[in-house]
Amino acid sequence: MTRRTPPRPLPVEELFPEVVPFRRETVRLHPRRGEPAPGGSSLGGPLLWPAAEPWPSCPEHSGSPMVAVLQIHRADVPDLVPFPTGCDLLQVLWCPLYHGDRWVVPAVHWRSAAAVGPVRQAPPAPAQAGYGNVPQPCVLHPELVEEYASWDLPQELWDELEDRIDRVQRETGWDYQDHLSTAPGSKLGGWPGWGQDPRWPCCPGCRWPMEHLLTVESTEESDPRWAWTPTEDRDRGFEGADLSLGDLGGVYLFECRNCQDRPFTHRFD
């Protein structure tokens, strides 16, 4: 079953033409609880991990195994995030143990699916994994949508728009931040799903600003953001990955596409 995000309930660019330069495309992944095909694109599902490679472990917890978070085949998503040359598979894992106020420690791997060969079975998740840090297996329903910056709007533009945003909300009940701007949930590219002030990283090597690669959020569409719920899920609801990251926050991965080895880092809130 496909998932289709409803159109925005108001004409964003007519009401707030100033945000047009902050329009981006993102791929909403729409993870829904299920049984992902072995080796298929999934959130929390089995990975095509080569038997010849050791399973990733946490450098901070004496080799504790990481857990599978996301696997994406290039053919399954719109051509929004550029894959490295010769790669058609993106794999993300993280250590689900507590790391102080950092929640999880992720790892990002790009590879060629055809070159994997025999597959290694994933080890069990650590028994001490933090509550809600291990995603339940979900199939994906990728969808390309447009969104607009929210937390990432410059402060001077927020100051300019604030009265108009408040007036529109009073007159229509629709809020720019919750209903009209940045798509919620797990997604590739676009704007990070910040729940607090943005903290964009720069590459430690070349010092260029890094690009948003992936948002993984605790919830796909919370009650304040129900306007983003796909048409197919409106009347029947759905189960997602059952994540509870911090105070129902999110993890945001960034990468440098200016450097050949695509270094990455992450933020969380």
C-alpha positions in Angstrom: 0.0 0.0 0.0 1.3 3.5 -0.9 1.2 6.4 1.5 0.1 9.8 0.3 0.6 12.9 2.5 -2.5 15.2 2.2 -1.9 18.6 0.5 -1.2 21.4 3.0 -4.5 22.7 4.3 -3.6 26.3 3.3 -1.7 27.8 0.4 1.6 28.3 2.1 3.4 30.3 -0.6 0.4 32.7 -1.0 0.2 33.4 2.7 3.9 33.5 3.4 5.7 34.2 0.1 8.9 34.9 2.1 9.4 31.2 2.8 9.6 30.2 -0.9 13.4 30.3 -0.8 13.2 27.8 2.1 11.2 25.2 0.2 12.9 21.8 0.0 12.0 18.2 -1.1 12.2 15.4 1.4 11.5 11.7 1.2 9.1 10.7 3.9 9.8 7.0 4.7 6.4 6.2 6.4 7.7 3.2 8.4 4.8 0.9 9.3 5.1 -2.2 11.5 5.5 -5.4 9.4 7.8 -8.1 8.2 10.4 -6.5 5.9 11.7 -8.8 3.2 15.2 -10.1 4.0 17.7 -7.6 2.6 14.9 -5.2 1.5 14.6 -1.5 2.4 13.3 -1.2 6.0 13.5 0.5 9.3 14.6 -1.9 12.0 14.7 -4.8 9.6 17.4 -7.3 8.6 20.5 -5.9 6.9 22.5 -7.1 4.0 25.6 -7.2 6.1 28.6 -9.2 4.5 29.6 -12.3 6.4 33.2 -11.4 5.7 32.8 -8.1 7.8 32.5 -8.0 11.6 29.2 -6.7 12.9 29.5 -3.0 13.9 30.1 -2.5 17.7 30.0 0.5 19.9 33.5 2.0 20.6 32.3 3.3 24.0 30.8 0.1 25.4 33.5 -2.6 25.1 32.3 -3.9 21.7 28.6 -4.0 22.4 26.8 -4.7 19.1 24.9 -2.0 17.3 21.3 -2.5 16.1 20.0 -2.1 12.6 18.1 1.2 12.2 17.7 1.7 8.5 18.4 0.1 5.2 17.6 1.8 1.9 18.1 0.6 -1.6 18.7 3.4 -4.1 16.0 2.0 -6.4 13.4 2.3 -3.7 13.6 6.0 -3.0 13.4 9.1 -5.3 16.7 10.3 -6.5 17.0 13.0 -3.8 20.1 12.0 -1.8 23.1 11.4 -4.0 24.6 7.9 -3.4 28.4 7.7 -3.6 29.8 6.3 -6.9 29.4 2.6 -7.1 27.0 2.4 -4.1 23.3 1.6 -4.2 22.7 0.7 -0.5 22.6 2.9 2.6 22.8 1.3 6.0 22.4 3.0 9.3 23.0 1.4 12.7 23.3 2.7 16.2 24.3 1.6 19.7 21.1 1.5 21.8 22.8 1.8 25.1 22.7 5.0 27.1 25.5 7.5 26.3 24.8 10.2 28.8 22.7 12.9 27.2 23.5 11.6 23.7 21.0 8.7 23.7 22.5 6.7 20.8 25.8 6.5 18.8 25.1 5.9 15.1 27.2 4.5 12.2 26.6 5.0 8.5 27.7 2.6 5.7 27.3 2.9 2.0 27.9 -0.2 -0.2 27.0 -2.1 -3.3 24.3 -4.6 -2.7 25.6 -6.9 -5.4 29.0 -7.1 -3.8 27.7 -8.2 -0.4 27.8 -12.0 -1.0 27.0 -14.3 2.0 25.1 -12.4 4.7 25.9 -12.2 8.4 23.1 -12.7 10.8 22.6 -9.8 13.2 23.5 -10.4 16.9 20.7 -9.9 19.5 20.2 -6.4 20.8 22.0 -5.7 24.0 19.9 -6.6 27.1 20.7 -3.2 28.6 19.4 -1.3 25.6 17.7 2.0 26.5 13.9 1.9 26.5 12.6 2.8 23.0 16.1 2.8 21.5 15.7 -0.4 19.4 13.3 0.1 16.4 10.8 -2.6 15.7 10.8 -4.0 12.2 8.9 -1.8 9.7 8.4 -1.8 6.0 8.8 1.5 4.2 6.5 3.5 1.9 8.8 6.2 0.5 7.1 9.4 -0.7 8.6 12.6 -2.1 7.0 15.7 -0.6 7.7 19.4 -0.4 8.3 21.1 2.9 9.3 24.5 4.2 11.8 25.5 6.9 10.4 26.1 10.4 13.0 26.2 13.1 15.6 26.9 10.4 14.0 30.2 9.3 16.3 33.1 10.1 15.3 34.9 13.3 14.7 38.2 11.4 12.2 36.4 9.1 10.4 34.9 12.1 10.1 38.3 13.6 8.7 39.6 10.3 6.2 36.7 10.0 5.1 36.2 13.6 2.1 38.5 13.6 0.9 37.1 10.3 1.4 33.5 11.5 -0.6 34.2 14.6 -3.4 35.8 12.7 -3.7 32.9 10.2 -3.8 30.5 13.1 -6.6 32.5 14.9 -8.6 32.7 11.7 -8.1 29.1 10.4 -6.9 26.9 13.2 -3.8 25.9 11.2 -0.4 26.6 12.7 2.6 27.2 10.4 5.0 25.2 12.5 2.9 22.2 13.1 0.7 22.0 10.0 2.3 23.9 7.1 6.1 23.8 7.2 8.4 20.8 8.0 7.2 17.2 7.5 7.4 15.1 10.6 8.7 11.6 11.0 11.6 9.6 9.6 12.8 11.0 6.3 15.7 11.4 3.9 17.0 14.9 2.9 14.9 18.0 3.3 14.9 19.9 6.6 15.8 18.1 9.9 12.8 17.5 12.1 14.2 19.7 14.9 12.2 19.9 18.1 14.5 22.6 19.4 16.9 25.3 18.1 18.9 24.0 15.1 22.5 22.9 15.6 23.9 22.4 12.1 27.4 20.9 12.1 30.4 21.7 9.9 32.8 19.1 8.5 35.8 18.8 10.8 38.0 18.2 7.8 37.1 20.8 5.2 34.9 23.0 7.4 32.1 23.1 4.9 28.5 23.0 6.3 27.3 19.4 6.3 24.1 18.2 4.6 21.1 16.7 6.3 21.0 13.0 5.4 18.4 11.4 7.7 15.9 12.2 10.4 14.7 9.4 12.7 12.0 10.5 15.0 10.2 8.8 17.9 6.8 9.4 16.3 5.6 9.8 12.7 2.7 12.2 13.2 1.9 13.2 16.8 -1.5 14.7 17.7 -0.5 18.3 17.0 0.8 17.3 13.5 -2.1 15.1 12.5 -2.5 17.1 9.3 0.5 15.2 7.9 -1.0 11.8 8.5 -1.4 10.0 5.1 -4.9 9.5 3.7 -4.6 5.7 4.0 -4.0 5.9 7.8 -6.6 8.4 8.8 -9.4 6.0 9.8 -7.5 2.9 10.8 -4.3 4.2 12.5 -1.0 2.4 12.3 1.9 1.0 14.3 5.4 2.4 13.7 8.9 1.5 15.0 7.9 2.0 18.7 10.9 4.4 19.3 11.1 6.6 22.3 14.2 8.7 21.9 14.8 10.9 24.9 11.6 12.9 25.5 10.0 11.6 22.3 12.6 13.5 20.3 14.7 12.6 17.2 18.2 11.8 15.9 19.5 13.8 12.9 22.3 12.5 10.7 24.5 14.9 8.6 27.2 14.2 6.1 29.8 16.1 4.2 29.4 15.6 0.4 32.5 17.8 -0.2 34.8 15.2 1.2 35.3 11.9 -0.8 34.9 9.7 2.3 31.5 11.3 3.2 32.2 11.9 6.9 29.1 12.0 9.0 27.9 13.2 12.4 24.7 13.5 14.3 22.6 15.7 16.5 19.6 14.9 18.7 16.9 16.8 20.6 
